[in-house]
Amino acid sequence: MKRIKETIDLNYELFIAKRIIAGKEYKNSISSPIIKIAITAIALGIIIMLISIATGAGLQHKIRDKISGFKGHIIITNYDDNNSEVSVTPIEKEQEFYPEFKNITGIKNVQVFANKAGLIRTATDFEGILFKGVSKDYDWRFFEEYLHEGKLPNFNQKRNREVLLSKTLANRLQLKLNDTINVFFLKSSKSKLPSRYKCIIIGIYNTGFNQFDKNMMIGDIRQIQRLNNWSENQVGGFEVLIDNFDDIKQKGNEVYSAIGSTLNSNTIVDNYQFIFEWIELFDNNIWFIIGIMVLVASINMITALLVLILERVQMVGVLKALGSTNWSIRKIFLYNATYLILKGLFWGNIIGLAILFLQQQFGFISLDPTTYYVTTVPVHINVFTVLALNVGTLILCFLMLIIPSYLITKIHPSKSIQFT
């Protein structure tokens, strides 16, 4: 009994706050609807903030992953190519940094490539394409994820005519899996007729990134070497894949310093600056939404707290008459308000994470790929971000409640005990 009494003496503010919360009159009081509205506001706020952060980060990650899937993170080419999509001047394959950089960490893969512009011609239609030639060192994990039908090319064959074509191109030209197509390429000499390359559609991919899907065909680099009259040791360039995208600027500088003076390197952030500047704007939108939601939730909590205080004026007067300090009584109501905030956060997290999980699994919310480069709303959930959002919301709402709790200091015991 002595220990219980000491505990009550030390934490009597929390003890009284728990009794208020557990009391039946608390649930049936005039303030009950206002309290429910405040809890709902907190829950809705955290739901909207979770969805904004998860979908915004998901879009950023998905878009940059798609660009790096097509182009790599860092592209090494000859200075003479002048950042052209088409490989003009070949590079010797035998380089100190190939097949791996010996003095740079965080590099996942170095792979060769060569690009050549061409024209797919069918019986009824034609379409310009960019033929990207790759080799055995190519990392196919990106296209494995977005392979719509068929399989990936097999580069262990001596004569490989297998190619990957996008679903966009296949639908536009009315082509299907295992069709043989004619692709025409201009030769280096203008006096010669275009070269015809017959290939087989072995796989059809669909990334939803229309900027690349509309004209990209993936095949064997040896075909481009033959068309350009290059040797087996000559390639169009190298693509470097890194482990952590957040280090792309640093790794880009390290790669640039490590390659020869006749070579140039650029990151995809440099080559597709307008896209990355666009997705960086998502952060501004997310912060704006978080600010608005926290403000709305805080205003509702302030209203609820003021109603709770006014509803218990007599209790405040009695506690003051018994010797409680203003700060002790304020703590009772702040504990009460913190409980309401935690309740709102609990339900908001349950509902918000459930919505995000369903979207991640089933993708029921779709987007226009011509605008957003994805077909469904992507979701990226970071546990640390979720925890930081909850803790930040709790702290900000609590701090904003300290000032209105000052109302308690204006309540006089002699007048409040008679208050009805």
C-alpha positions in Angstrom: 0.0 0.0 0.0 2.8 2.3 0.8 4.4 1.7 -2.6 1.1 2.4 -4.4 0.7 5.6 -2.4 4.2 6.7 -3.3 3.6 5.9 -7.0 0.3 8.0 -6.9 2.1 10.8 -5.2 4.9 10.9 -7.8 2.7 10.4 -10.8 -0.7 11.7 -9.7 -1.1 13.8 -12.9 -0.9 10.6 -15.0 -3.1 8.7 -12.5 -5.9 11.4 -12.8 -5.5 11.5 -16.6 -6.1 7.8 -16.8 -9.1 8.0 -14.5 -10.6 10.7 -16.7 -10.0 8.6 -19.9 -11.5 5.5 -18.3 -14.5 7.2 -16.8 -17.9 6.7 -18.4 -18.8 10.4 -18.2 -15.7 11.0 -20.4 -17.3 9.0 -23.2 -20.8 10.5 -22.8 -19.7 14.1 -22.1 -20.4 17.2 -24.3 -16.8 17.1 -25.5 -17.1 13.5 -26.8 -18.0 14.5 -30.4 -15.2 17.1 -30.5 -12.7 14.5 -29.2 -13.8 12.0 -31.9 -13.4 14.7 -34.6 -9.9 15.5 -33.2 -8.9 11.8 -33.3 -10.3 11.4 -36.8 -8.3 14.5 -37.9 -5.1 13.0 -36.5 -5.9 9.7 -38.2 -6.7 11.2 -41.6 -3.6 13.4 -41.3 -1.3 10.5 -40.8 -3.0 8.5 -43.5 -2.5 11.3 -46.1 1.0 11.9 -45.0 1.9 8.2 -45.2 0.4 7.9 -48.6 2.1 11.1 -49.8 5.5 10.1 -48.6 5.3 6.4 -49.8 3.9 7.2 -53.2 6.2 10.2 -53.8 9.3 8.2 -52.8 7.9 5.2 -54.8 7.7 7.4 -58.0 11.2 8.8 -57.5 12.7 5.3 -57.0 10.7 3.7 -59.8 11.5 6.4 -62.4 15.2 6.5 -61.6 15.4 2.7 -61.6 13.8 2.6 -65.0 16.2 5.1 -66.5 19.2 3.3 -65.0 17.8 0.0 -66.3 17.9 1.3 -69.8 21.0 3.5 -69.6 23.0 2.4 -66.5 24.0 4.8 -63.8 27.1 6.2 -65.4 27.8 6.1 -69.2 31.3 6.1 -70.6 31.7 7.1 -74.2 34.2 8.6 -76.6 34.4 12.4 -76.5 33.7 12.4 -80.3 30.2 11.0 -79.8 29.2 14.3 -78.1 26.5 12.6 -75.9 24.8 11.3 -79.0 22.3 8.4 -78.5 23.9 6.7 -81.5 27.4 5.2 -81.1 29.6 6.8 -83.8 33.2 6.5 -82.7 34.1 3.1 -81.3 36.1 2.5 -78.0 38.6 -0.3 -77.5 37.0 -2.9 -75.2 40.3 -3.5 -73.4 40.4 -0.9 -70.7 42.0 -0.8 -67.3 38.5 -0.4 -65.7 36.9 -3.2 -67.6 35.5 -5.6 -66.5 35.8 -3.9 -63.1 37.2 -0.7 -61.5 40.0 -1.8 -59.2 40.3 1.4 -57.2 36.6 2.4 -56.9 34.2 0.7 -54.4 30.4 0.5 -54.7 30.4 -0.6 -58.4 28.0 -3.3 -59.1 28.7 -4.0 -62.8 30.5 -2.6 -65.9 28.9 -3.7 -69.2 29.6 -2.8 -72.8 27.0 -1.5 -75.3 26.6 0.1 -78.7 23.6 1.9 -80.2 22.6 2.2 -83.8 19.6 3.9 -85.4 17.4 1.8 -87.7 14.0 1.3 -89.2 11.7 -1.7 -88.7 9.7 -2.4 -91.9 6.6 -4.5 -92.1 4.3 -5.3 -95.0 2.0 -2.4 -93.9 4.0 -0.1 -91.7 7.4 1.1 -90.5 8.9 2.6 -87.4 12.2 4.2 -86.4 14.1 2.4 -83.6 17.3 2.6 -81.6 19.0 -0.8 -81.6 20.9 -1.3 -78.4 23.5 -4.0 -78.6 24.7 -5.7 -75.4 27.0 -8.6 -74.5 27.3 -11.5 -72.1 28.3 -9.1 -69.3 24.9 -7.3 -69.4 22.8 -7.3 -66.2 19.4 -8.5 -67.2 17.6 -8.1 -63.9 15.8 -5.0 -65.0 14.3 -6.6 -68.1 13.5 -9.8 -66.1 11.2 -7.7 -64.0 9.4 -6.1 -67.0 9.4 -9.0 -69.4 5.8 -9.2 -70.6 6.1 -12.5 -72.6 8.8 -14.7 -74.1 12.3 -14.9 -72.7 15.7 -13.1 -72.7 18.2 -13.4 -75.6 20.8 -16.1 -75.4 24.2 -14.7 -76.2 26.0 -18.1 -76.0 25.1 -18.7 -79.6 27.6 -17.9 -82.4 25.0 -16.3 -84.6 22.4 -14.6 -82.4 19.4 -12.9 -84.1 17.2 -12.8 -81.0 16.0 -9.4 -79.9 13.8 -7.9 -77.2 11.0 -5.5 -78.4 8.8 -3.3 -76.4 5.0 -4.0 -76.2 4.5 -0.4 -77.4 6.4 -1.1 -80.6 4.9 -4.6 -81.1 1.4 -3.3 -80.8 2.1 -0.3 -83.1 3.5 -2.6 -85.8 1.1 -5.5 -85.2 3.9 -7.8 -84.3 3.9 -10.8 -81.9 6.3 -13.1 -80.1 8.6 -15.2 -82.4 7.9 -13.0 -85.5 10.8 -12.5 -87.8 11.3 -8.8 -88.6 13.4 -6.8 -91.1 15.4 -3.9 -89.7 17.2 -1.6 -92.0 20.3 0.4 -91.1 22.3 3.0 -93.0 25.9 2.1 -93.7 28.8 4.4 -93.0 29.2 5.1 -96.8 26.3 7.2 -98.2 26.7 5.6 -101.6 25.7 2.2 -100.4 22.2 0.9 -99.9 20.9 0.3 -96.3 21.8 -3.0 -94.7 19.0 -5.4 -93.8 19.1 -7.2 -90.6 16.6 -10.1 -90.1 15.9 -10.9 -86.4 13.5 -12.8 -84.3 11.4 -11.3 -81.5 12.3 -13.6 -78.6 10.8 -11.5 -75.9 8.4 -8.5 -75.4 9.0 -6.1 -72.5 6.7 -3.4 -71.0 8.3 -0.9 -68.6 5.6 1.8 -69.0 8.4 4.3 -69.6 7.2 5.5 -73.0 10.3 7.6 -73.7 12.3 4.4 -74.1 9.5 1.9 -74.9 8.5 3.7 -78.0 11.8 3.0 -79.9 14.2 0.8 -78.0 15.1 -2.7 -79.3 17.7 -4.8 -77.4 19.9 -7.4 -79.1 23.4 -8.7 -79.6 26.3 -6.1 -79.8 28.0 -8.3 -82.4 25.4 -7.4 -85.0 26.2 -3.7 -84.5 29.9 -4.5 -84.7 29.3 -6.2 -88.0 27.0 -3.4 -89.4 29.6 -0.8 -88.4 32.6 -2.8 -89.6 34.0 -2.8 -86.1 36.3 -5.5 -84.7 35.2 -7.7 -81.8 37.3 -5.5 -79.5 35.4 -2.3 -80.4 32.3 -1.1 -78.6 30.1 2.0 -78.4 30.7 2.6 -74.7 30.4 1.2 -71.2 27.5 1.4 -68.7 28.4 1.4 -65.0 25.9 0.2 -62.4 26.5 1.3 -58.8 25.2 -0.2 -55.5 23.7 3.0 -54.0 22.0 5.6 -56.2 22.4 8.2 -53.5 26.2 8.0 -54.2 25.8 8.7 -58.0 27.4 12.1 -57.9 30.4 10.9 -56.0 30.8 7.8 -58.0 30.4 9.8 -61.2 33.3 12.0 -60.3 35.5 9.0 -59.3 34.7 7.2 -62.6 35.5 10.3 -64.6 38.9 10.6 -62.8 39.7 6.9 -63.4 39.0 6.7 -67.2 41.4 7.8 -69.9 41.8 11.3 -71.2 40.1 10.4 -74.5 37.0 9.1 -72.8 34.1 11.0 -71.3 31.6 10.0 -68.6 28.2 11.3 -67.6 25.7 10.2 -65.0 22.1 9.7 -65.9 21.2 12.7 -63.7 23.3 14.8 -66.0 21.9 13.3 -69.2 18.3 13.3 -68.1 18.4 16.4 -65.9 14.9 17.6 -66.8 13.3 14.3 -65.5 15.3 14.3 -62.3 14.5 18.0 -61.6 10.8 17.1 -62.1 10.9 14.2 -59.6 12.8 16.4 -57.1 9.7 18.6 -57.0 7.8 15.8 -55.3 9.8 16.5 -52.1 8.4 20.1 -52.1 4.8 18.8 -52.5 5.3 16.2 -49.8 6.6 18.8 -47.3 3.7 21.1 -48.1 1.2 18.3 -47.5 2.9 17.3 -44.2 2.8 20.9 -43.0 -0.9 21.3 -43.9 -1.9 18.0 -42.2 0.0 18.7 -39.0 -1.5 22.2 -38.8 -5.0 20.9 -39.3 -4.5 18.1 -36.8 -3.0 20.5 -34.2 -5.9 23.0 -34.6 -8.4 20.2 -33.9 -6.4 19.0 -30.9 -6.2 22.6 -29.5 -10.0 22.8 -29.8 -10.4 19.5 -28.1 -8.1 20.4 -25.3 -9.8 23.8 -24.7 -13.2 22.0 -24.5 -11.8 19.4 -22.1 -10.5 22.2 -19.8 -13.7 24.2 -19.8 -15.7 21.0 -19.2 -13.7 20.3 -16.0 -13.4 23.8 -14.5 -14.7 22.5 -11.2 -12.1 19.8 -11.1 -9.4 22.3 -11.8 -10.6 24.5 -9.0 -10.7 21.6 -6.5 -7.2 20.5 -7.4 -5.9 24.1 -7.0 -7.7 24.3 -3.6 -5.9 21.1 -2.6 -2.6 22.6 -3.4 -1.8 21.5 -7.0 0.3 23.8 -9.0 -0.8 25.2 -12.4 1.8 23.1 -14.2 0.7 19.9 -12.5 -2.9 20.5 -13.6 -1.7 21.4 -17.1 0.2 18.1 -17.2 -3.1 16.2 -16.5 -4.7 17.7 -19.6 -1.6 17.3 -21.7 -1.4 13.6 -20.8 -5.0 13.4 -21.8 -4.4 15.1 -25.1 -1.3 12.9 -25.8 -3.5 9.8 -25.4 -5.9 11.2 -28.0 -3.0 11.9 -30.4 -1.6 8.4 -29.9 -5.0 6.9 -30.5 -5.3 8.9 -33.8 -1.8 7.9 -34.8 -2.6 4.2 -34.1 -5.6 4.1 -36.3 -4.1 6.3 -39.0 -1.1 4.0 -39.2 -3.2 0.9 -39.4 -5.4 2.2 -42.2 -2.7 4.1 -44.1 -0.2 1.1 -44.1 -3.1 -1.2 -45.1 -3.9 1.0 -48.1 -0.2 1.2 -49.1 0.2 -2.6 -48.7 -2.9 -3.3 -50.9 -1.6 -0.8 -53.6 1.9 -2.5 -53.5 0.4 -6.0 -53.9 -2.5 -5.3 -56.4 -1.8 -1.9 -57.9 -5.4 -0.9 -58.0 -4.6 2.8 -58.5 -3.3 3.4 -62.0 -1.5 6.3 -63.7 -1.0 7.6 -67.2 2.5 6.3 -68.2 2.9 9.1 -70.8 2.9 11.6 -67.9 4.2 9.7 -64.9 6.4 7.0 -66.7 4.6 4.3 -64.6 1.3 2.4 -65.1 0.4 2.1 -61.5 1.1 4.2 -58.4 4.4 2.8 -57.0 4.9 2.5 -53.2 8.2 2.7 -51.3 7.8 2.2 -47.5 10.8 3.1 -45.3 10.4 2.0 -41.7 12.6 4.8 -40.4 10.6 7.4 -42.3 7.3 6.0 -40.9 8.7 6.2 -37.3 10.1 9.7 -37.9 6.8 10.9 -39.2 4.9 9.5 -36.2 7.3 10.9 -33.6 7.5 14.2 -35.4 3.7 14.5 -35.5 3.4 13.6 -31.8 6.0 16.1 -30.8 4.7 19.0 -32.9 1.1 18.5 -31.8 2.2 18.2 -28.2 4.2 21.4 -28.4 1.3 23.3 -29.9 -0.9 22.2 -27.0 1.4 23.7 -24.3 0.3 27.3 -25.1 -3.5 26.7 -24.9 -3.1 24.7 -21.7 -2.0 28.1 -20.2 -5.8 28.7 -19.8 -5.7 26.7 -16.6 -3.7 29.5 -14.9 -6.6 31.8 -15.4 -9.0 29.6 -13.5 -9.6 30.8 -9.8 -10.5 28.1 -7.2 -13.1 30.3 -5.4 -15.1 31.0 -8.6 -14.6 27.6 -10.4 -15.8 25.4 -7.5 -19.2 27.2 -7.7 -19.2 26.9 -11.5 -22.1 24.9 -12.9 
